[in-house]
Amino acid sequence: MSYCIFLLRFVDGEVVALDAERFRQVTKQYVVAGGPEEDFSLLRAEDGGEADVYHEAHDEYGMQCVMATHFARGAMLGVLARLAAALGASIVPQNGGAMIFHEMDRRHLSVGLRENAVVIAPTADALQAAFDAR
């Protein structure tokens, strides 16, 4: 899918850093090129589906954003959903809206994202259904 999603963590309406070590832990089994130190990772899921994942260089403040593009349907959607959940992040598609994993997360989103945010499970099927509903 040639489409971008952003994994962003919000606290009190502001974007805050993502945990770079947790990112490494969740993605290490899927990385086939690049890696956290290179600001780019090519991920491959168990069904062969891939995603280009961009993550800015991080320092003591962590990673501000993860962007996934050219991601396959199927198992890769599950990888991305589980990654977002593990990072405490929301999934924000390029065309707006937000996908959150718990209703209580809605209050932390920026004002512009709160109203139309949808709660999903961190699974491939749930993420695909949310994309299909847009």
N, C-alpha and C positions, 0 to 999 in steps of 0.2 A: 504494500500500500504506500503510495507516495503522498504522505500526509505527515504533519508534525504534531507531536504532543509534547507537552512540557510537564515535568514532575516538579511541583513547587510545594514547599512547606510554608504554611501560613500560621502566624500567631498574632492575634489581635489585629487582623487586617493587613499585616505586613508580611512580606516574604522574608523568611529566615533561612539560615544555612542548613543544608542536608548533611548527614553524617557520612563522611567520605569512607570511613572504615566499614560501616555497614554496607555502603554501595559495593565496596570491594568484596565483602563476604557473599553478598547475594549474587553478584555477577560473575565471580571467578570461574564457576563451572561452565559458563556459557561463552566466555571470551575466546574468540578464534583469531583476532587481530587487534592490535592496539592495546589499550588497557588504561586504568585510572591515571597513570603517570603521563600518558600521552594525550589527554583531553578527548580521546576518541576510542570507542570500543565497538568492534563488530561482534555482535552476539549471535549465537546460533542455538536454537532450541532443539529439544530431542526429536522433533519431527522434521528437522532440517530448515525450518523457517528462520529467517534472519532479521536483524534490525541494526541500523546505524545509530549509535548512541553517542551524543556529544555531551561532554561534561567539562566545564571550565576548570582551569587549574585551581587548585584549592590550597589554602594555607591554614593558619590557625583558626580561621573563621569558617572553614568548611566549604562545601560546594553550594553555590547559590541556586543552581538550576541544572536539571538534566533534560536534554531534548532527544527524543527518539524520532527517527524518520525512516522511510523505506522499510517499514516493518511488515512482516507477514501476518496474515490471519492464522488462527490455530494456536499452537502451543506458545508462540512468541507473545501473543496477547496476554497469556497467563503469566509469563515471565515478567512482562512490564507491569502488570497489575500487582503481582507479588512484590516487585521491587518498590513500587510506589507505597504500598502498605507498610513494608519494612522500614522505609524512610520516613513514615509519618507524613507523606506528601499527598497532595491532591493531583489528579490528572486533569490538565487543562489543554484541550484541543486547540489547534491554531485558529479555529473559527469561533472560539469563545465557549462559554459554559464551563462547568467543572464537574468532575466526578470525585466523590468523597466516599470513604468507607464506613463512616459513622455519622449519624445525624448530629452529634455534638460537635463535629468538625465544622459544620456550617458557620457557626458564630465566629470562627477564626478567619474565614475567607475575607478577601477584600469586598467591600460593599457591592461592587459591580458584579461579582460572581455569586453572591449568596442566594439570590432569588431563584435562579435557574439551575442550581447545583442539584445533581441527582446522587442518591446513595446507591452504591453497587457493592457486590461482594468482590474480593480480590481474585477473580477467576477469569479465564479466557472467555467463557460463555457470557458472563455478566458484562465484561468490557465490550465484547462484540455487540451485544444487545443494546448497550448504551450508544455505540456508534451508529447502529442501524436506526435507532429512534430519532437521531438528529436530522 
